[in-house]
Amino acid sequence: MTRPFSVALLAAAALSLGGCATAVPPVEVTRFHNAVPGWAPGTRYAVATSPLDGPGAAMPSLEWNSYRAAVDQQLQRLGLVAAGANERAPLLVRVSFDRSEERGAARRSPVSVGVGGSTGSYGSGVGLGLGINLGGGPKAMADLQLAVRIDDSASGQALWEGRALTAVPVKAPAAQPSLAAAKLAEALFRDFPGESGRTISVP
């Protein structure tokens, strides 16, 4: 009787650990650009001190800094270099994030952006789904969005911009700012610059 009991106990422990694992939901990503950016390795960029207009346009916060740091990491992975405090940089990067929480289906607010006069519209694209709590009722979901725009500093023209969106249960580890920012930024810059105007789902 001891062995069957031990096997059952191990199985229960495995299920418990699986439930505790950090769920990483798919990220919906859309990018826009007029042409493939041809920045040479070592091109310097500066991050705007105030976030991009629109969602997350309030003054920078600790959470915004998490998203900025995640974007910085991805830009440097691409070979770009952050400019010093008093150094002029040919590229200006604007970062914005938005977090909204509600019970049931995640919010789907369209965001319109344009590069060089052509406008693309961010729609709902891939469905984000609905988390169901078997204990009763839908889970409270956090709708997380990261938007980045890269401008030519001299002319102010937008060269590249993109949006990454996902929805996670509010109490899930993946909803923590540091984890969410890293996941969204990695998805947004996956296969940079990406196909212009196309919405994809990044696992």
C-alpha positions in Angstrom: 0.0 0.0 0.0 2.9 2.3 0.6 4.2 2.5 -3.0 0.8 3.3 -4.6 0.3 6.0 -2.0 3.8 7.5 -2.7 3.1 7.5 -6.5 -0.2 9.3 -6.0 1.6 11.8 -3.7 4.3 12.5 -6.3 1.7 12.9 -9.0 -0.2 15.4 -6.9 3.0 17.4 -6.2 3.8 17.5 -9.9 0.3 18.9 -10.7 0.7 21.4 -7.9 4.1 22.6 -9.3 2.7 22.8 -12.8 -0.1 25.1 -11.6 2.5 27.4 -10.0 4.5 27.8 -13.1 4.5 31.2 -14.7 2.1 31.2 -17.6 3.5 33.2 -20.6 0.5 34.1 -22.8 0.9 34.9 -26.5 1.5 38.5 -27.5 -0.2 40.3 -30.3 2.3 42.4 -32.2 1.9 45.0 -35.0 4.6 47.1 -36.6 4.7 49.9 -39.1 7.6 51.3 -41.2 8.0 52.8 -44.6 11.2 50.8 -45.3 13.5 48.5 -43.4 15.5 50.8 -41.1 19.2 50.6 -42.1 20.8 51.8 -38.9 24.5 50.8 -38.6 25.7 49.0 -35.4 26.7 51.7 -33.0 24.0 54.2 -34.0 23.1 56.2 -30.9 19.6 56.7 -29.6 18.0 58.7 -26.8 14.8 57.8 -25.0 12.2 60.6 -24.6 12.0 61.8 -21.0 8.2 61.8 -21.3 6.2 58.8 -22.7 4.6 58.7 -26.1 1.2 60.5 -26.3 -1.8 58.2 -25.7 -2.1 55.4 -23.2 0.6 55.7 -20.5 1.2 59.3 -21.3 1.4 60.3 -17.7 4.7 61.3 -16.2 7.3 58.5 -16.0 6.7 56.1 -13.1 8.5 53.0 -11.7 6.4 50.8 -13.9 7.2 52.9 -17.0 10.9 52.6 -16.1 10.5 48.8 -16.2 9.2 49.1 -19.8 11.9 51.6 -20.7 14.6 49.3 -19.4 13.1 46.4 -21.4 13.1 48.4 -24.6 16.7 49.6 -23.9 17.8 46.0 -23.7 16.2 45.1 -27.0 17.6 48.1 -28.8 21.1 47.3 -27.5 20.6 43.7 -28.7 20.0 45.2 -32.1 23.4 46.9 -31.9 22.2 50.4 -31.1 23.9 52.4 -28.3 22.2 54.6 -25.7 23.4 58.2 -25.9 24.9 60.0 -22.9 23.0 62.6 -20.9 24.2 65.5 -22.9 24.9 63.7 -26.2 23.0 64.3 -29.4 21.6 61.1 -30.9 20.1 60.7 -34.4 17.3 58.5 -33.1 14.7 59.4 -30.5 12.8 56.5 -28.9 9.3 57.1 -27.4 8.0 54.4 -25.0 4.4 54.1 -23.8 2.7 51.4 -21.8 -0.9 50.9 -20.7 -2.4 48.5 -18.1 -6.1 48.1 -17.6 -7.8 45.6 -15.3 -11.3 44.3 -15.6 -13.3 41.1 -15.1 -14.1 39.1 -18.2 -12.8 39.7 -21.7 -9.8 41.9 -22.1 -10.3 45.5 -23.3 -9.7 46.0 -27.1 -9.2 49.6 -27.7 -8.0 50.5 -31.3 -4.9 52.6 -31.5 -4.2 54.4 -34.8 -0.6 55.2 -35.7 1.2 56.3 -38.9 4.7 56.4 -40.3 5.6 59.0 -42.8 2.0 60.0 -43.5 0.7 56.6 -44.0 -1.7 55.4 -41.3 -2.2 52.0 -39.9 -4.9 51.0 -37.5 -4.3 48.7 -34.6 -7.4 46.6 -34.3 -8.2 43.6 -32.1 -6.3 41.2 -34.4 -5.8 37.9 -32.7 -8.3 37.2 -30.0 -7.0 37.5 -26.5 -9.4 35.0 -25.0 -11.2 34.8 -21.7 -9.8 33.2 -18.6 -12.4 31.1 -16.7 -12.0 30.5 -13.0 -13.6 27.1 -12.2 -14.1 28.3 -8.7 -16.8 30.6 -10.0 -16.9 33.4 -12.5 -14.4 34.9 -15.0 -10.9 35.8 -13.7 -9.9 39.5 -13.4 -7.7 40.1 -16.3 -4.9 42.7 -16.9 -4.7 44.0 -20.4 -1.1 45.1 -21.0 0.1 47.1 -23.9 3.6 48.4 -24.9 3.9 51.0 -27.7 7.3 52.2 -29.1 8.0 54.8 -31.8 11.4 55.6 -33.2 11.8 59.0 -34.7 14.5 60.8 -36.7 15.7 63.3 -34.2 16.5 66.0 -36.7 13.2 65.9 -38.7 10.9 64.4 -36.1 9.7 61.9 -38.7 8.5 58.6 -37.4 10.8 55.8 -38.8 9.4 52.7 -37.1 6.6 52.1 -34.6 4.9 49.1 -33.1 2.5 47.8 -30.5 2.5 44.7 -28.4 -0.6 43.6 -26.5 -1.4 40.7 -24.2 -3.8 39.8 -21.4 -3.0 37.9 -18.3 -4.8 37.1 -15.0 -4.2 40.0 -12.6 -2.7 37.7 -9.9 -0.5 35.7 -12.3 3.3 36.2 -12.0 3.4 37.2 -15.6 1.4 40.4 -14.7 4.3 41.7 -12.6 5.8 44.8 -14.3 9.3 43.5 -14.8 8.2 40.2 -16.3 5.4 41.8 -18.4 7.8 44.5 -19.8 10.5 41.9 -20.7 8.0 39.7 -22.5 6.2 42.5 -24.4 9.5 44.1 -25.5 11.0 40.8 -26.6 7.9 40.1 -28.7 7.8 43.6 -30.1 11.4 43.5 -31.4 11.3 39.8 -32.5 12.6 39.6 -36.1 13.0 43.4 -36.2 11.8 45.4 -38.1 9.0 43.0 -38.9 6.5 43.0 -41.7 4.9 46.4 -41.9 1.2 46.5 -41.3 0.8 42.9 -40.3 -0.4 41.7 -36.9 1.2 38.5 -35.7 0.9 36.4 -32.5 4.2 35.8 -30.7 4.1 32.8 -28.3 
